[in-house]
Every structure is written in C-alpha cells, then in structure tokens.
Amino acid sequence: LVPPCPCPSLTAYWSAPPTWPRLVFCDIPGRLLHLLPCCSHLNRLSNAAILLTLGTVLLAYFVVMDIFLISRYRYTSLAEDAGTASAVGEIYSPFTHLSVKAVLSDHPRHYIFTPSTELFNSLTRFTERLPFVSADAVSLTHLFCAFVAGKFVASENLNDRRIGVVIFFFRTWLDSFDGIVFR
C-alpha cells in the first residue's frame, strides 16, 4: 500500500501517452502485412535479423560515404573559392561547403538527415511557399516533439518506447530542417 503524497501540487503524476500513435505505428501496419501476400514472410523474420541487416547496411553506407569524403578532401585545394566547389545544378552534396561543425557531426545527421531536409526543401519549396514559418517556429515544434517522445520513451510498454524513438528521430530531422529554414 502506497502512502498518499504529502504535497500533491508539487508532484508530477504519470499519465499514459496518447493512444493514436500506437494505432498508427503498431496496429495498422501489422494488419496490412497480414493482408499482403508479398509481405507475409516478414512476419516470420525475427527482429534481431531485421536490425542486424539494417545496421550492417547503415554501417556500410557510412563507411563508403566517409571514404568518399576523405578522397574528396585529399585532393582539394584549400585556397580555391568556395563558390566553385559544387557542380552546376547540384541540389545538395554532403561533400561541399563543409564547416568544422559539419565534419564533426554524427553520421546520421551528416549523411541522412541534412540531405533529406535539403531534398525536402528543394522539392516542396517550403521556405519559398511559407516564408512566415521561421526557424524559431520549427525549433518550437521539435521541442514539443521532444517532450512527446520523452513521454513515450518513459512508458513501460515496449511499443510505446519504440514510438518514442521514431518521434525523436522525427525531432532530429526537424532540428536539421531548422538550419535549412534559417538559411
């Protein structure tokens, strides 16, 4: 038996995370996999095999991209103008116009999140069509996503924690998009 809290106004009580993300991320995809005959073998694969394959592919991608980055800067003249470093018509390259901060950032941010935000902005022209959306508004949005992700990660349910990780990855994507909107 738990004694009552002596000061309930200063105590944060646990409330369950919202139920709609569980429906979107867990229930609907599971039902769709059972309906599609081409995806029925995915139910038999273990989570460990899927994660091992995904981790191996990501590791190989990061190693190859690092080799390209090193070979690019091995033969680049540091005295050349920064405006001539990119090809004409190039949307984005993780190998041009690098700052020290960009080189020292983690691999997913450098090779996945930032290029995907640049691609999203070039395809949708988000910053041109919605000029009133500032970088601060995007920052507030990813701050809110971080609080929601924290709520899910703190849950005892494994699926809720997984949803929290997905929401936090979206928050990291928004953090990269914040820099694109600012520029």
N, C-alpha and C positions, 0 to 999 in steps of 0.2 A: 504494500500500500504506500503510495507516494504522498508525502505531506503536502498541503497546499502551499503555494508560493507566497512568501511573506510580502512581496511587493510586486503584484501582477502588472502594474503600469510600466515597470522598467524591464520586464522580461519579454523576450521575443518568443512567441509560441509558434510551433510548427504548423504550417498549413500545407496541405498537399499541393503539388504542382498542378497546373491546368491539365485537363484530360484531352483536349483537342490535338496536341502534338502526338500523343500516344496513338490516337486514331489514325492520324495522317502517316506517321512513320512506321508503325508496327502492324496495325490491323489490316489496312487496305493493301499494302504491298504483299503481305502474306496470303491474302485471299486471291490476289491477282496471279501469284506464282502457281497456285493450285489450278487455276483455270487455263493457263497457257501450257500446251503440251511441250513446247520447245524449252520451257524453263523448269520442267518437273525434276530434272536431275539436280538442280540447285538445292532442292530440299535435302538431298542425300549428302551433299558436301558438308564437311564439318567446318565450324567457324575457324578452327585453327588452320585448316588448309587454305581457306579463303584469305585469312590475314597473312599467312606466310607468303602466298603468291603476291598479294598486293604489296607487302613490304619489300619483297625481292624486286618487283618491277619499279617501285619508287626509288629504292636504293640504286638500282642500275641507271635509272633516269638521272638521278642527282650526280652520280659519278661521271656519266657521259657529259652532262652539262658543265661540270667543273673542269673536265678535260678541255672542252671547247673554250671555256673562259680563260684558262691558263694559256692555251695555244694562241688565243686572240691577243692577249696582252704580252705575250713573249716577243711578238714581232711588231708591236705597235709603238710608234714614236710618241713619246710623251709631249713633244714640242708641237705636234700638229694641232690644228684648230679643231675644237670640239664639234663645230658645225659640219665638218666633212666626215665625221666618224660613222654616221648612219647612211644607209643606202636610200636612194630616192624612192619614195612611196612606201617606205617601211613603217608599219604601224607601231610596233614596239619590238625591241630586242633587249634581252637581259644582259647583253654584252656591250652595249654602247652607253655613253654618258653615265658612267658609274661613279658614284661617290664612295668614300671610305665606308660610310654607313651602309650603303647598298651591298658592298662586297662583304662586310662583316655580318650582314643579316642572315637569318636562318634560311635553309634551303627551301622549305615550302613557301615562305614569303617571297623569296627572290625568284624562284622558278615556276611557281604555280599561282599564288595569289596576285602579285603585282601584274604579271602578263594577262591574267584573266580579267582584272579590273580595267586595264588599258583596252583590251579587246571589247569588253562590255561597253565602255565609254565610246569607243570608235564605232561600234555597230549601232548603238541606240542614240548616240549624240546626246547623252544625258545632261552634260554640263551646258550644252547649247540650248536644248529644249526647255530645261528647267533651271534658268540662271538664278532663280530666287533660293534654290537649295544650296545652302552654304556648307562649308566643311564642318562648321560647328554643329549644324543640324545632323550631319552624318555621324559626327562624334557622339552626340547625344543618343542617337539611335543605337550605335554599337555599345554605348554604356548601358542602355536599357537591356539590350540582348545579353550583355554580360551578367546582369542581375538575374535575368530569367534562366540563363544557363547555369548559374550558381545554384538556383533553386532546384533545378533538375538534377544536377550532379550531387547535391546533398541528400537526395532521396535514397531510400533503402531498396527501391525497385531497380533491377539491373537495366531494364528497358528505359526507365526514366533517366538513368545516368548516361546511357548511350545517346538519348535525345539531347541531353545537356551538352555532350561533346559535339554533336552536329551543330547545335545552336552556337556553341563557342567558335567553331570553325567559320560559321557564317559571320560572327562578330569579327573574327580576324580578317575575313575578306572585306568587311565594311571598313576596317581600320586601314587597309591598303587603298580602298576606294576613297577614303577621306583625303589621302595625299593627292589622288588624281583630281578630285574636285577642287582642292586648294590651288593646284597649278592650273 
